[in-house]
Amino acid sequence: MNIKSIISIFLIWGIISVPAFAEETEQKNQLEVLHQSILNLIDQLTRKGVLTKEVADKLMRDADASAAKSVAAKSTPAVAAQSGVAAANPDAQSGVAATNVLPTVEPVAPGVVRVPYIPDSLKDEMTESIKHEVLAQARGERWGDPGAMPGWLSRISWDGEFRLRYQSDRYPAGNALPAQFNPAGLNLIYDSTNTHNYMRVLGRMGMKARVSDDTIVVFRIGTGNQTGVSTGNQTMGNDYNNYTMVLTRAYVQNIPYSWLELSGGKLANPWVSTDLLWDTNINFEGVTAKLKPQISDEWGSFLTVGAYPYQDVQGSDTNLANTKWLYATQLGAAWMAPNSSAAQLGVALYDFRNVQGTQNTILGSHFYDQTAVQNMQKGNTLMYVNAVGDPTIYGLASKFRELDFTAKMDWADFDPIHVMLTADFVRNLGYNQQEIALRTGLPAPTPRINGHMAMLAVGVPRITRPGEWQASATYKYLERDAVLDALNDQDFHLGGTNAKGFIIGGSYGVDNNAWLTVRWLSSDQIDGAPLSIDTLQVDISARF
């Protein structure tokens, strides 16, 4: 309730109250004084800028009209009575007329405001009315609430994470030189003999806005770059130059029913999966629908489908390449016990379209240049896209249709200590030796298209307080064409496929929502020249 509202209530009361005071002849003088005071008060408020001229003019017109109406209403019975008296006694007419004449009011000097007397009962009524209005507005606008925010701001929540990492990449004796791993013109492996110690930082901040009860919009920015899709790290030691911040998520999600989720944009990973296929930094681009029918109190099911453009290509008469897509579906079941033990099982098919290369067969032609691979780590079988004699560009030799089985179990019988098991198996159904030979004109390698991993973790599922801990051990085996090497874990074997080995690690809470993590990753190349990589990671992480 602002000053204008209070003054308006007072003025309206004054205007409306004029007739109420005109019931007795002896109060007419007070009425006129009140009327004149209201007009003077309006004038002064207009001069002070509290009221606009338009509002003031309207209030004055209303006051004059109300006063005139009151006088007219009161004068009617008086005239009738006067006529009756005059008929009976003509000499009394002048006396009656004199009685009904309002006394003259002394003019008010400029700058002087007359405040009329207001009865206590009317004051109490005005006070009570104003109090109710003010309290209603205070409740609606949450006056005096220390945590009060504007309505739109209360629908927005924020989250973020930070990680500082020390990393040491070590290459045991016996490794082949990088030239034995890198195709001509590519530097997939920069070193295979010298230890590299360095530091990295990762920072992210996300915003979630609740547009309605059913719809949210999410944005997230973070460190990283526009070419390394599987990393959010920023390596320190760049002449103190500023870091690059990129938009890593931007999507809308609608949940019209408890069993249906619809999402579109640059999305978080919607799949029950592991980093055998998808690095934890991967964010999908496209649309996702997830059905989650509940079977019973303990059992649920889910069906997730998605369509995601992977690399947009504008075709033309001179560009015969097609846009690269990922179409995916996953069917699964979820179980939750009363003691919080839980399990998930998912069967998924990740079908990449048009990611394989196509060779230009005529020297100087570039019809299929954009079938070349744009992002890769290392491991997948490559082919020449260029015609013999043209600058070398590479494409993927195989198609990728990845059939994946993922199972997760969280055993909570010893809560807060949990025992967590994860298993994953993947096979690339898109690898076809005969088709590759026809498309490339070269013999296709023996299929190496399977991968699997198993992990055991003991401790709390999510560290939030000091003293909480988790320890884990993982084994991985991933053949060269089992998955698309651009998108899987960037840490094990320093990214890519054609690797086997183990990971051991542990995390310990050092503060609320802050923890220390130490991991040792040891891997060997499965096929080809020997390449062993051992990596030590020490992280300080925090979230909010």
FENRA-V757262 format. One line per field, one symbol per residue. phi: phi as a letter, one per 20 degrees, with the letter a starting at -180 (. if undefined). psi: psi as a letter, one per 40 degrees, with the letter a starting at -180 (. if undefined). A space follows every 50 residues. Layout:
phi->???
psi->???
This chain:
phi->.efffffffffffffffgffeeecffefffgffffffffffgfffffenf dffffffffffffffffffffffeffffffffffffffbgfegffffffe efffdfgefgnddedffdggffffffffffffffffffffdlfmegefcg gfffedccbabbbdcdccecdffofffgfedefgndcfcebbcdfcdbcc ccbbbcccdefbfdcccccbdafqbedefdcdfcffnclmffeedceeba bdcccfcfdccccbpedffedfbcffdcgfefcfdqccccdcfeebfddc cbcdcbccfebfcefafdcefdgeccdcbbdaccccegemfbbcccdccd dedmeffcefedgnecfdgeeffecbdapffdceeffgoegfcdcffdfc ceecdcccccedfdgeeddcdccbccbefefcgffffffdmcfefggccd bbbbccccpefbfccfnfbbcbccccbcffdfbfffdegeefllnndmbb qcccabcbfdaflbbdccccdcbcffdnffbdcdcdcccdcbcb
psi->hiddddddddddddddedddefdideeddddddddddddddddddddeed iiddddddddddddddddddddddddddddddddddddgdeeddddddde hhiihhihihehhhhihhidddddddddddddddddddddefhehdehii dddeehiiiiiihhhhhhhhhiieiiiddedhiheigdhdiedhhhhiii ihhihihhhhdadehihhihiiiaiedgdfieihhiffffiiihhihdih iihhgdidehhhiiahiiheihaieddhieehhihaiihhhghhdaddhi iihhiihhhdhhhhiadeheiihhihhiihhiiihhideeiiiihhhihh hhhfeiihhhehheifdfdeeihdhicidihiihdiiheiihiiihdiih ghhhhhhhhhhfdfhehihhhhihhihheehhddddddddeihiihhgei iiihhhihaidhheiieiihiihihihhidfdiheeeahedhffiaafii aihiiiihheihfhihhhihhhiiidiaihhhhhhhhhihiii.
